Amino acid sequence: MAKKKQGKKQKFNVVATPQNQGVFATLGKALPKKGRDQLLLGLVIGATAAYVFGNEEARAKLIKAGIALYTGLAGGVEELREQFADIQAELATQAGQDPATS
């Protein structure tokens, strides 16, 4: 019978490397770590939410601001689409022309 050659066992060290965790990756660093500070932050956020949802004028202003922001973003996106279409049409026109005349 032939002897089997035993190779060295390889050891792999698994090291966790930080991955891109998105937009909220640094949020944990910005928030307070102590329980008392977290409680105070929660109270401030809760009081603000209660004021906004309880006050009809504040709620109306918030909704108007949200609508204005949305329409502004929608208009900007539409403008980008138009510019993209213009550039595509320009490139198609240039590709259709004789290269010697360019």
Secondary structure as the mmCIF struct_conf table of DSSP 4:
data_model
#
loop_
_struct_conf.conf_type_id
_struct_conf.id
_struct_conf.beg_label_comp_id
_struct_conf.beg_label_asym_id
_struct_conf.beg_label_seq_id
_struct_conf.end_label_comp_id
_struct_conf.end_label_asym_id
_struct_conf.end_label_seq_id
HELX_LH_PP_P HELX_LH_PP_P1 ALA A 2 GLN A 10
HELX_RH_3T_P HELX_RH_3T_P1 VAL A 23 ALA A 25
TURN_TY1_P TURN_TY1_P1 THR A 26 THR A 26
HELX_RH_AL_P HELX_RH_AL_P1 LEU A 27 ALA A 30
BEND BEND1 LEU A 31 LEU A 31
BEND BEND2 LYS A 34 LYS A 34
HELX_RH_AL_P HELX_RH_AL_P2 GLY A 35 GLY A 54
HELX_RH_AL_P HELX_RH_AL_P3 GLU A 56 GLY A 96
BEND BEND3 GLN A 97 GLN A 97
HELX_RH_3T_P HELX_RH_3T_P2 PRO A 99 THR A 101
#
